[in-house]
């Protein structure tokens, strides 16, 4: 029987040999680099969201007025106001309120604890974003109702942006230096310069007032009414945003069409459409994907002007009402949600960029 020391020495040598073989593998090194980069990006994302939410918390708590009175309304008795002030720690110092906010944000359910403003996405795990005095509902419930509608609008607008922007940019790159190219640039400048509410009013006048094809505004009550009500706000955001995709696509394809590999593809018999959309556009995917992911993260946070114009019941319109009515809990939740959406889009973008562009080292 081997001594105990010899056994440990043998096991250590085996582990070291296995580790050397793993580290010598290119696949293992690539996986390790990608995992380490993703971990750093996630840590950075958490710090950014925490910083943005902390600054927003300090600002909302510094505003004049009594949050307990705003929460209960002007008709509430003095005893009820004092009870709410004690329950939500509104009479405590700012550091104590700050600590309570983050402690209550994600917590486990406890017997006898107050959970009227909590959501329970997982059993015994609660998310507490506070209670909205404007809507008389838990903020988590409001986000669950409004976020899918903003997601629908963001997805529809992004689809319009990609179709119009990439199509117009590819056409301008193909006709570069001609009158068609000048007309495309003029159209892009016009749509970028026009405010979204002007574009939205024009679409309402043509398609809703004059032609009567689409509703002026609103969300509707049936799936078909939802789809019809989505068209005009999605077109408004999509046409305005398509200009940026058109300019980016035109520049990227313009450089790619003059490259040697495209001329080689043409020399081998590739058609003009194949050379344009297969060989040239493939190298423009990375910058387009960059803009697309960041746009989607911003749109999900709420398109304030468009949602108010078309009375779309999403996060943007709710944010305006929260700020006007000084609904601190709802404002904080919207800041936290928007920051998380944008930072998450940035993390996805970083991973997607390294996956799409194989020339870059992770």
Secondary structure, DSSP 4 states (H G I P E B T S, - for coil): ---HHHHHHHHHHHHHHHHHHHHH-HHHHHHHHHHHHHHHHHHHHHHHHHHHHHHHHHHHHHSSS-HHHHHH-TT--HHHHHHHHHHTTTTS-HHHHHHHHHHHHEEE--TT---TTEEEEETTEEEE--EETTTTEEHHHHHHHHHHHHHHHHHHHHHHHHHHHHHHHHHHHHTTTSHHHHHHHHHHHHHHHS-HHHHHHHHIIIIIIIS--S-SS---SSHHHHHHHHHHHHHHHHHHHHHHHHHHHHHHHHHHHTSHHHHHHHHTT--HHHIIIIIIGGGGHHHHHHHHHHHHHHHHT--HHHHHHTT--SHHHHHHHHHHTT-HHHHHHHHHHHHHHHHHHHHHHHHHHHHH-TTS--
